[in-house]
Amino acid sequence: MDELKVPSCLGPPHAKGNTSSLTVNTSCENLECYMVLIQAEKTAIGSICFLAGPITLLENALVLVVIAATATLRQRPSFLFIGSLALADVFASCFFTTSFLDFHLFRRSDGPTAYLFKLGGVTMAFSSSVGSLLLTALDRYLCIHRASSYKVMVTRRRAVLSLVVLWSATIFMSFLPLMGWRCPTGLTPPCSCLFPYINQGYLACWTSFILVILALILGAYALILWTAHRHESSMTNIQGAAGTGHARMRMDIRLARTFGLILVILVSCWLPALSFMLADVSMLLTHTQQRAFAFCSTLCLVNSAVNPLLYALRCRELRVALQQLIHRLCEAGRCKKSTENFSPGLPSIENCTACSGNEMPRNRDTQLSSISEVVDSQVMDMRK
């Protein structure tokens, strides 16, 4: 008789039933039934994690250091949101890479508490990352839509308060399974086929939460483009067709290209994994679907690696601050090396004067920072 294939979450990969007796093994005694990757898939996904993990960590750590070392950037709400995004992506690079490789590649079987703690760290990192993207999008919307009153509405105190609320909410939601909202049957249905010990109700709530945030991000950028289009149309009517419109590309087109790239990357990285999570709530997933989800989940890490390039390093002010920080470090190294050539008891006044004379000037307050140079250059035009 033909063998009946059992969904992977109902038993180990070798579990099979016999149609003659119409009985199947519906028990999952350990975590090995969730470790479904074959050797070739382990190599491919492991390569992605080993490459994207360190790159994500270094990029976002660099952004955090630059913001922390520059006083003017620390006072700006926009850079506080970017710093929050970088911090979340640092956590994502650490928690996701270590726990994912530990589980799927090294096949480490932790107990429920240890596993849910690791999963809570990953969930917290990705939830805070998407939440920080939402705050950044709302900040850009207010910057363009309420340009005249932006500095009054978005203060540093309100930005810090919004970040505290965001991180508190994501931490609480991420560790709910560890606090008791877990699958009552252990590893057998109705537990999730993708995450051991996870209740399908909790998975549905978290997935819906992330989808709502993504929808709000899309809505915020759509409103930004609509506002920019209205502003550009009014400026064209006032200045005439033969004006700055022919000298440079229309602002709304430039914004559409920039935000279009951001949204395509965001949706491409998150939608596949979220689709599998929604399917996990409504149906039993096969081994093939579980393996596909393992690959799609690495795209979330790739998104964390791309975020600094889209939201931070494309910002002119942050690049200037980075150059100034590197220059100060180089000057400090030269000064230290020069003074070491003299006797310990005889400090060189000439060298100290040279070092202080070459210090970079303080950062000047320029136009409001934004996601990219496109928004940077156009916000001031809209305020005039």
C-alpha positions as CSV (number, residue, x, y, z in Angstrom):
1,M,0.0,0.0,0.0
2,D,1.1,3.6,-0.5
3,E,2.5,5.4,2.5
4,L,0.7,8.3,4.0
5,K,2.9,11.4,4.5
6,V,2.4,13.0,7.9
7,P,2.8,16.8,8.3
8,S,6.2,17.5,9.7
9,C,5.0,19.2,12.8
10,L,3.2,16.0,13.8
11,G,6.3,13.9,14.1
12,P,9.9,13.3,13.1
13,P,10.8,13.4,9.4
14,H,10.7,9.6,9.3
15,A,7.3,9.3,10.8
16,K,4.9,7.6,8.5
17,G,1.5,6.0,8.7
18,N,0.1,2.9,6.9
19,T,-3.2,3.3,5.0
20,S,-4.1,-0.3,5.8
21,S,-4.7,0.6,9.5
22,L,-5.5,4.3,8.8
23,T,-3.5,5.3,11.8
24,V,-0.7,7.8,12.0
25,N,1.9,8.9,14.5
26,T,0.7,12.3,15.7
27,S,3.2,12.8,18.6
28,C,6.3,15.0,18.6
29,E,8.5,13.9,21.5
30,N,11.4,16.3,21.0
31,L,12.7,19.3,19.0
32,E,14.2,17.2,16.3
33,C,10.9,17.2,14.3
34,Y,11.5,21.0,13.9
35,M,15.0,20.5,12.6
36,V,14.1,19.8,9.0
37,L,17.0,21.3,7.0
38,I,19.1,19.0,4.8
39,Q,22.9,19.3,4.6
40,A,22.8,21.5,1.4
41,E,20.2,23.8,3.0
42,K,22.3,24.0,6.1
43,T,25.3,25.1,4.1
44,A,23.4,27.7,2.2
45,I,21.5,29.2,5.1
46,G,24.6,29.0,7.3
47,S,26.6,31.0,4.8
48,I,23.9,33.7,4.7
49,C,23.9,34.0,8.5
50,F,27.7,33.9,8.8
51,L,27.9,36.7,6.2
52,A,24.9,38.9,7.1
53,G,25.3,38.6,10.9
54,P,28.7,40.2,11.3
55,I,28.0,42.8,8.6
56,T,24.7,43.8,10.3
57,L,26.5,44.0,13.7
58,L,29.3,46.2,12.4
59,E,27.1,48.5,10.3
60,N,24.6,49.2,13.1
61,A,27.3,49.5,15.8
62,L,29.1,52.1,13.7
63,V,25.8,54.1,13.4
64,L,25.3,53.9,17.2
65,V,28.9,55.0,17.9
66,V,28.6,58.0,15.5
67,I,25.3,59.2,17.0
68,A,26.6,58.7,20.6
69,A,29.8,60.5,19.9
70,T,28.2,63.6,18.2
71,A,26.4,65.9,20.6
72,T,24.3,67.6,17.9
73,L,23.0,64.3,16.5
74,R,22.0,63.0,20.0
75,Q,19.7,66.0,20.4
76,R,17.8,65.5,17.2
77,P,14.6,63.3,17.4
78,S,15.3,62.0,13.9
79,F,18.6,60.5,14.9
80,L,17.1,59.1,18.1
81,F,14.8,57.0,15.9
82,I,17.7,56.0,13.7
83,G,19.7,55.1,16.8
84,S,16.8,53.0,18.0
85,L,16.6,51.2,14.7
86,A,20.4,50.5,14.8
87,L,20.2,49.2,18.3
88,A,17.3,46.8,17.4
89,D,19.3,45.6,14.4
90,V,22.3,45.0,16.6
91,F,20.2,42.8,18.8
92,A,18.8,41.1,15.8
93,S,22.2,40.3,14.4
94,C,23.3,38.8,17.8
95,F,20.1,37.0,18.9
96,F,18.9,35.7,15.5
97,T,22.3,34.5,14.2
98,T,23.3,32.6,17.4
99,S,19.9,31.0,18.1
100,F,19.1,30.1,14.5
101,L,22.5,28.5,13.8
102,D,22.4,26.8,17.2
103,F,19.0,25.3,16.5
104,H,19.1,24.4,12.8
105,L,22.8,23.8,12.2
106,F,24.1,22.5,15.5
107,R,20.8,20.9,16.4
108,R,20.9,22.0,20.0
109,S,17.8,20.9,21.9
110,D,17.0,23.3,24.7
111,G,14.3,23.0,27.3
112,P,11.1,25.1,27.0
113,T,12.4,27.9,29.2
114,A,15.7,28.3,27.4
115,Y,14.2,28.0,24.0
116,L,11.4,30.6,24.7
117,F,14.0,33.0,26.2
118,K,16.1,32.8,23.0
119,L,13.0,33.2,20.8
120,G,11.8,36.1,22.9
121,G,15.1,37.9,22.2
122,V,14.8,37.4,18.5
123,T,11.1,38.5,18.6
124,M,12.0,41.6,20.6
125,A,14.8,42.6,18.2
126,F,12.7,42.3,15.0
127,S,9.6,43.9,16.6
128,S,11.7,46.9,17.8
129,S,13.3,47.1,14.4
130,V,10.0,47.3,12.6
131,G,8.6,49.6,15.2
132,S,11.5,52.0,14.8
133,L,10.9,52.0,11.1
134,L,7.4,53.1,11.8
135,L,8.6,56.0,14.1
136,T,11.0,57.0,11.4
137,A,8.3,57.1,8.7
138,L,6.0,59.1,11.0
139,D,8.8,61.5,11.7
140,R,9.4,62.0,8.0
141,Y,5.7,62.5,7.4
142,L,5.4,65.2,10.1
143,C,8.6,66.8,8.8
144,I,7.0,67.4,5.4
145,H,3.3,67.6,6.2
146,R,3.8,69.9,9.2
147,A,7.1,71.6,8.3
148,S,6.3,74.9,10.0
149,S,5.4,73.3,13.4
150,Y,7.6,70.2,13.2
151,K,10.1,71.3,15.8
152,V,7.3,72.1,18.2
153,M,5.5,68.9,17.7
154,V,8.5,66.5,17.6
155,T,10.7,67.4,20.5
156,R,13.5,65.3,22.0
157,R,11.4,64.6,25.1
158,R,8.5,63.3,23.1
159,A,10.9,61.2,20.9
160,V,12.4,59.6,24.0
161,L,9.0,58.9,25.4
162,S,7.8,57.3,22.2
163,L,10.9,55.1,22.2
164,V,10.4,54.0,25.8
165,V,6.8,53.1,24.9
166,L,7.9,51.2,21.8
167,W,10.6,49.1,23.6
168,S,8.4,48.4,26.6
169,A,5.6,47.2,24.4
170,T,7.8,45.0,22.3
171,I,9.7,43.5,25.2
172,F,6.4,42.7,27.0
173,M,4.8,41.1,23.8
174,S,8.0,39.2,22.9
175,F,8.3,37.4,26.3
176,L,4.6,36.6,26.7
177,P,5.3,32.9,25.8
178,L,8.0,32.8,28.5
179,M,5.6,34.3,31.0
180,G,3.0,31.6,30.4
181,W,1.2,32.1,27.0
182,R,2.6,28.9,25.5
183,C,1.2,25.8,23.8
184,P,-0.7,23.7,26.4
185,T,0.2,20.5,24.7
186,G,4.0,20.9,24.6
187,L,5.1,20.1,21.0
188,T,2.0,18.5,19.6
189,P,-0.9,20.3,17.8
190,P,-2.4,22.8,18.2
191,C,1.2,24.0,18.7
192,S,2.9,25.9,15.9
193,C,4.7,23.9,13.2
194,L,7.3,26.5,12.9
195,F,8.2,27.4,16.5
196,P,8.3,24.8,19.3
197,Y,6.1,25.5,22.4
198,I,4.4,28.5,20.7
199,N,0.7,28.9,20.9
200,Q,-1.0,29.5,17.6
201,G,-3.1,32.2,19.1
202,Y,0.1,34.1,20.2
203,L,1.6,33.6,16.7
204,A,-1.5,35.0,15.1
205,C,-1.4,38.1,17.4
206,W,2.2,38.8,16.8
207,T,2.0,38.4,13.0
208,S,-1.0,40.6,12.9
209,F,0.8,43.2,15.0
210,I,3.8,43.3,12.5
211,L,1.4,43.4,9.5
212,V,-0.4,46.4,11.0
213,I,2.9,48.2,11.5
214,L,4.0,47.5,7.9
215,A,0.7,48.8,6.7
216,L,1.2,52.0,8.7
217,I,4.7,52.4,7.2
218,L,3.3,52.0,3.7
219,G,0.5,54.5,4.5
220,A,3.0,57.1,6.0
221,Y,5.2,57.0,2.9
222,A,2.2,57.2,0.6
223,L,1.1,60.4,2.4
224,I,4.6,61.8,2.1
225,L,4.5,61.2,-1.6
226,W,1.1,62.7,-1.9
227,T,2.1,65.8,0.1
228,A,5.3,66.2,-2.0
229,H,3.3,65.9,-5.2
230,R,0.8,68.6,-4.2
231,H,3.7,70.9,-3.1
232,E,5.6,70.3,-6.4
233,S,2.5,70.9,-8.5
234,S,1.7,74.2,-6.7
235,M,5.4,75.3,-7.1
236,T,5.3,74.5,-10.8
237,N,2.1,76.5,-11.3
238,I,3.7,79.5,-9.5
239,Q,7.1,79.4,-11.2
240,G,5.9,78.2,-14.6
241,A,6.9,75.2,-16.6
242,A,10.2,76.7,-17.6
243,G,11.8,77.0,-14.2
244,T,13.6,74.8,-11.8
245,G,11.4,71.9,-12.9
246,H,13.5,71.6,-16.1
247,A,16.8,72.2,-14.2
248,R,16.4,69.3,-11.9
249,M,14.2,66.3,-11.4
250,R,10.8,66.9,-9.7
251,M,10.9,66.4,-6.0
252,D,8.0,64.0,-5.9
253,I,9.6,61.7,-8.6
254,R,12.9,61.6,-6.6
255,L,11.0,60.8,-3.4
256,A,9.0,58.1,-5.2
257,R,12.2,56.4,-6.3
258,T,13.8,56.6,-2.9
259,F,10.7,55.5,-0.9
260,G,9.9,52.9,-3.6
261,L,13.3,51.3,-3.0
262,I,12.8,51.3,0.7
263,L,9.3,49.8,0.6
264,V,10.3,47.1,-2.0
265,I,13.1,45.9,0.2
266,L,11.0,46.1,3.4
267,V,8.1,44.1,1.9
268,S,10.3,41.6,0.1
269,C,12.2,40.8,3.3
270,W,9.2,40.5,5.6
271,L,6.2,39.4,3.6
272,P,7.4,35.8,2.8
273,A,8.1,35.0,6.5
274,L,4.9,36.5,7.7
275,S,2.9,34.6,5.0
276,F,4.3,31.3,6.3
277,M,3.4,32.3,9.9
278,L,-0.2,33.1,8.9
279,A,-0.4,29.7,7.1
280,D,1.0,28.0,10.2
281,V,-2.0,29.3,12.2
282,S,-4.6,27.9,9.7
283,M,-3.0,24.7,8.4
284,L,-0.4,22.0,9.1
285,L,2.8,22.7,7.3
286,T,4.9,20.1,5.5
287,H,8.7,19.7,5.7
288,T,9.1,21.6,2.4
289,Q,7.2,24.6,3.8
290,Q,9.2,24.5,7.0
291,R,12.4,24.5,5.1
292,A,11.2,27.4,2.9
293,F,10.3,29.3,6.1
294,A,13.8,28.8,7.4
295,F,15.2,30.5,4.3
296,C,12.6,33.3,4.4
297,S,13.4,34.1,8.0
298,T,17.0,34.9,7.0
299,L,15.6,37.6,4.8
300,C,14.6,39.5,8.0
301,L,18.3,39.5,9.0
302,V,19.2,40.8,5.5
303,N,16.7,43.6,6.0
304,S,18.5,44.5,9.3
305,A,21.8,44.6,7.3
306,V,20.3,46.9,4.6
307,N,18.6,49.3,7.1
308,P,21.8,51.3,8.0
309,L,22.5,51.9,4.3
310,L,18.9,53.2,3.7
311,Y,18.2,55.2,6.8
312,A,21.6,56.2,8.2
313,L,24.6,56.2,6.0
314,R,22.7,57.9,3.1
315,C,22.1,60.8,5.4
316,R,24.7,63.6,4.7
317,E,24.9,64.9,8.3
318,L,25.7,61.4,9.6
319,R,28.4,60.9,7.0
320,V,29.9,64.2,7.9
321,A,29.8,63.3,11.6
322,L,31.5,60.0,10.7
323,Q,34.3,61.7,8.8
324,Q,34.8,64.1,11.7
325,L,35.0,61.3,14.2
326,I,37.5,59.4,12.1
327,H,39.6,62.7,11.8
328,R,39.5,63.3,15.5
329,L,40.6,59.7,16.2
330,C,43.5,60.0,13.7
331,E,44.6,63.3,15.2
332,A,44.5,61.9,18.7
333,G,46.6,58.9,17.5
334,R,49.1,61.3,15.9
335,C,49.3,63.5,19.0
336,K,49.8,60.4,21.2
337,K,52.5,59.0,18.9
338,S,54.3,62.4,18.8
339,T,54.4,62.9,22.6
340,E,55.7,59.3,23.1
341,N,58.9,60.4,21.2
342,F,59.8,62.9,24.0
343,S,61.0,62.2,27.5
344,P,58.2,61.4,30.0
345,G,59.0,64.5,32.2
346,L,59.2,67.0,29.4
347,P,55.9,67.4,27.5
348,S,56.0,69.1,24.2
349,I,54.0,72.3,24.0
350,E,54.5,72.5,20.3
351,N,52.9,69.1,19.7
352,C,49.9,69.8,21.9
353,T,49.3,73.1,20.2
354,A,49.5,71.4,16.8
355,C,46.9,68.8,17.9
356,S,44.5,71.4,19.3
357,G,44.9,73.6,16.2
358,N,43.9,70.8,13.9
359,E,40.7,69.8,15.8
360,M,37.7,69.7,13.6
361,P,35.1,72.5,14.3
362,R,31.9,71.7,16.0
363,N,29.0,70.5,13.9
364,R,26.8,73.2,12.6
365,D,23.0,72.8,12.7
366,T,21.9,72.3,9.2
367,Q,18.6,71.3,7.7
368,L,16.5,68.6,9.3
369,S,18.0,65.1,8.8
370,S,16.0,62.5,7.0
371,I,16.0,59.0,5.6
372,S,18.1,60.0,2.6
373,E,19.7,63.0,0.9
374,V,16.6,63.4,-1.2
375,V,14.4,64.3,1.8
376,D,17.3,66.4,3.3
377,S,17.5,68.6,0.2
378,Q,13.8,69.0,-0.3
379,V,12.5,69.7,3.2
380,M,14.1,73.1,3.3
381,D,12.5,74.0,0.0
382,M,9.1,73.2,1.3
383,R,9.6,75.4,4.3
384,K,10.4,78.5,2.2
